[in-house]
Amino acid sequence: MSITKKGGEIIEFECFHLECWKRFFQEAVERGIRERVREYEMKLDMKLKTGGKGLNGCCCGE
C-alpha cells in the first residue's frame, strides 16, 4: 500500500509516527478499504506493543 504526501510523491505505508498511522488508518476506513482494515489494526497494535520500534521510516518523510 502506498499513499501520496504533499507534493504528489508516492510513499510506502510503513509509518513510524503514531499520528501518521492514525491518519492513514482513518483514510483507509473512509475509502472503504475494509479488507485491509484488520491488517492495519494488527500493525498498529504491534506498533504500540513495541513502542514504535522495528518499523521502516515514517510515511510523512520525517
C-alpha positions in Angstrom: 0.0 0.0 0.0 1.2 3.5 -0.7 0.0 7.0 -0.1 0.6 10.4 -1.6 2.0 13.1 0.6 2.3 16.8 -0.1 4.0 17.4 -3.5 2.5 14.3 -5.0 5.3 12.0 -4.0 4.2 8.4 -3.6 5.5 6.7 -0.5 5.1 3.3 1.1 2.8 2.7 4.1 5.3 1.8 6.8 4.9 4.7 9.2 7.0 5.5 12.3 4.9 8.3 13.8 1.7 7.1 15.6 -0.2 10.2 14.5 0.6 9.4 10.9 -0.6 5.8 11.4 -3.8 7.0 12.8 -4.4 9.4 9.9 -3.6 6.8 7.3 -5.8 4.2 9.0 -8.7 6.7 9.1 -8.3 7.5 5.4 -8.3 3.7 4.7 -11.6 3.4 6.6 -13.1 6.4 4.8 -12.2 5.0 1.4 -13.8 1.7 2.3 -10.7 -0.5 2.2 -12.4 -3.0 4.5 -10.2 -6.0 3.6 -7.1 -4.0 4.8 -8.5 -2.5 7.9 -7.9 -5.6 10.1 -4.3 -5.7 8.8 -3.8 -2.1 9.8 -5.3 -2.7 13.2 -2.9 -5.6 13.8 0.1 -3.4 12.6 -1.0 -0.6 14.9 -1.4 -2.9 17.8 2.1 -4.3 17.2 3.5 -0.8 16.9 2.0 0.2 20.3 3.4 -3.0 21.9 6.9 -2.3 20.5 6.9 1.4 21.2 7.1 2.2 17.5 10.4 0.4 17.0 11.2 -2.0 14.3 9.3 -0.3 11.5 10.6 1.3 8.4 10.8 5.2 8.5 7.7 7.3 8.6 5.3 7.8 5.7 5.4 11.6 6.3 9.1 11.6 5.3 10.5 12.6 8.7 
